[in-house]
Amino acid sequence: MQAVPHDVLPPDPFANDPDDPAREIAALDDEPGEPISADERAELLADLSDLAVYQALLAPRGVRGIVVDCGECDQPHYHDWHLLRASLEQLLADGRMRPHEPAFDPNPTDYVSWDYCRGFADGVTATESAY
């Protein structure tokens, strides 16, 4: 499994700034994440596998990624395919996800829910197996 290297991320606008507002968050990077259980690892691997299928089926149809309703802020979060994959891989590798920037001015019609993806994939599978 490939990890997402830090050098592909956008540059830190506060690099080497002694007044960096995220200094406390950066200190958390030095702390190891909680190890994930075998069950959590299996679930993450299954999610990554499912995500690859969903992207293969839906990206050619113009779907840019998945929308998740956040229980903390009660706002939808739009994740492009590559960002969600990178987040899941980071969680698998480190036991936590790095902070990331939200999608800029996303068009909600370009994103679907995880449940929609699952239903779409199930429909394609059922249609293909009927032939």
N, C-alpha and C positions, 0 to 999 in steps of 0.2 A: 504494500500500500504506500502511495506517495504522500509525503507531508508537503504542505504548502510552505515554501521558503519565505522568510521575512522580506527578502529583497524584491519580491514581486508586489509587495504592498506599497501604497502611496507613501511618500516621504513624510516624516513627522514634522509638522510646521513649528514645533517647539523644541526641536533637537538642540541640546546643549544650552537651553534657556534655564537659568536658575529659578525663574518664577513659573516654570511649567505647571499649569493647573492640573495636569494628570500625573504629577510626580507620585502621589500616593497610590494611584492605580498601577503605575509602573513597578512600584515596590512589590506588588502582588505577584508580578511575573517571576520574582525570585523564589516565591514559595511554591512548592509542588502542589499540584491539584490532588484532590481525593482520588485514590485509585478506584477504577470502575470495577464492578463485579463481573463475573463471567456472564451472567444473564444480561447486564447492561451492554457488555461488549457484543454479545450475540445480537441484541436488538439494534445496536448501531450498525453492525455489519449488514443486517437485513435492510435497514433503512437506506444505507448507501447503495445496496444492490437495487432496491426498489427505485431509488432516485435516478439511477442510470437508465432503468427501463422507462420511467416517466418522461425523462428528458428526451430519450430517443423517440418516443411516441408523440410527444407534445411540442417540442421545440420546432420541428418542421411545420407545425400548424400555427406558429406565431406566439406560442406561450413562452414567456420569458422566465418563468419560475413559479415559486409557490408563495402564497400569502398565508400568514399565521396570525391569528388573533392573540394578542399579548394579554395575558391575565393580569400583569402588573400595571400596565398603563391604559388598558382597554382600547388600544389602537391596533389597527392591522399593521403587520410588518411584512414588507415585500422583499423576498430573497431571490435573486437571480440564481440560476442553476449552479453556476460555479461557486458562488458565495456560500450557498447552503452546503454544497459538497465539502468545501474547505472548512466550514464550521464543524460539520460532523466528523471530518477526519481529525481536526484539532482536538475535539472532545475525546475521540478514540485514543489519540496519542498522549494527550496531556491531562485528561480528566476534567478539562474545562475549555471553554471557548474564549478566544481573544475578543476584546471589544472591536467592533467594526462600525463603519459609517452606514447609516440606513440608505436605501435607494433614494436617489435624488429625483424628486417629482415623478414618482412612478405612475403609470397609467394602470389603474386597477383592472382594466379589462385584459391586460397582458399577463395576469397572474391568476392561478387557480389554487384551490385548497388541496391539501394532502388527500382528503377523502374523494375529491373530484378525480384526482390522478388515479387513485386506487380503483374507483369505479370505471374510469375510462379504460384502464389496463385490463380489468376484468371483462369488460365488454368486448375489447379487441380479442382477448383470449377465447372467449365464448364463441365469437363470430368465426374465428380462424379454425377452431376445433370442430365447428359444424360442417366444414367443407372437407 
